[in-house]
Amino acid sequence: MVHNDVDIERVIAALASESNGGLIVLPDAFTGTHRKQIIEQAARHHVPAVYPYGFIAVEGGLMSYGIDVTDLYQRAASYVDRIFRGTKPSDLPVQQPTKFELIINLKTAKALGLTVPPTLLTRADEVIE
């Protein structure tokens, strides 16, 4: 378990000591708050990591795969509009994310000494060079 800054470095360093280790960062308040430290430690220890949001790959993470946050907010806005026009919130159906995005940061891949397969690059919604 990871509960503080010291745990982040300890866990990522332990992953680095294993062959073919990697990190999947889950979306929660802790990882969102500590994302810069996670990105820095993953780079320092040469641990490839996948993040839940595209903006983390833009900030230097290796890659992200997750919901398109912009799409989610746009759809939420239509719900707010319907509520303001008189629809009861309990009458609105629950929506699930429908749009997902894959973002790959080639600068980070190069720094980690990784080669991203061309087939994965062609599937990416965005490639940061």
N, C-alpha and C positions, 0 to 999 in steps of 0.2 A: 504494500500500500504506500501511496505517496500523499503526505500531509503537509510538507513544507519544502522550503528551498533546498535544504540539505538532502532530503529524500530524492528530489529530482536528480541531483548530481549522482547520488549513490546508485539509483536505479539505472540511469543511462550509462554510467561507467560499468556496471555489471553486465548490461546488454552488450557493451563493446567488447567485453572479454570472451563472449561466446561467438563461435563461428557462425556466420550467416545470421546474426541477430538483427532485429529491426524493431521499430516502435510504431504502434498505432495509437494515436492520441484521440481520446474520446471527447465528445463535446460536453463540457460542464463548466461551471463557474470557475473552478480551480485552474483547469488547463487554459481557459480563456484569459484569466488574470496573469498566469505565469507563462504565457506562450513565448514571450521573448527569451526567457531563461531556458525553456525547453528547446527552442530553436538553436540557441547558442551552445547548449550542452550537447545536443545531437551532432552539431557541426564539429565541436571540439573533439568529441570521441569517435567521430566518423560513423555514426549510427544513422542509417536511413530511417526516415519517419514519414508517416502519412497522417495528415491532419484533416479535421472535419469541415473546415471552411476555406474558401478560396483566398480570402485576404491573408491567411497565414502563409500560404505559398508565396504570395506577393511580398510578404515581409521577410522571406528567406527560407521558409520550410521547403523540403524536397518536393512534396506533392500533396494535393488535397483532393479528396473525393467526398462530396456531400451535397446537401440541399443547396439550391440556388436561393440565397437569402433574399435577394432583390425580388425574385418572383414571389416568394412567400409574403413579403411585406406588401407587394402590389395586390395580392389576393386578399390580404387582411383589410386593406383599404376599402375594397368593395363591400366587405362585411360591415365595416364601420358606417359606410354610406347607407346600407340597407337598414341598419339599426336606427340611424338618425331619421330615416324616412318612415319609421314606425314598426318595422319587423321586430318581433320579440327574439332576443338572442337564443332562447330555447327552441325556436322554430327553424334556426339555421343548422344545416347539416355540418357535421365535423368534417374537416378537409384534411387530407394527407398531402405531404409534398409530392409533386409530380415531376418536377424538373430538378435534375441532379447535374453536377458539373465536375469535370476532372481538369485540374490545373497542374502542370508540371513545371518546375523551376529548373531549367537546364544549367544555370549558373551554380546552383547548389549541387546538382548531380555531378558536375565537373569537379567541384571542390571536394566531394566525397569519393571521387575516383570511380564513379558509376557511369555506365553507358546505358541510356534508355533505349529500348528496342524501338525501331521505326514504327512498328505496328501499334505500339502504345502511344507514340507521339501523334499518329494520325487520328487516334480516337479522342485525344485531348480536346477540350473546349478552348483551352488557352495554353500556350507554351511561352514561358518567360525565358528570354535568351540573355 
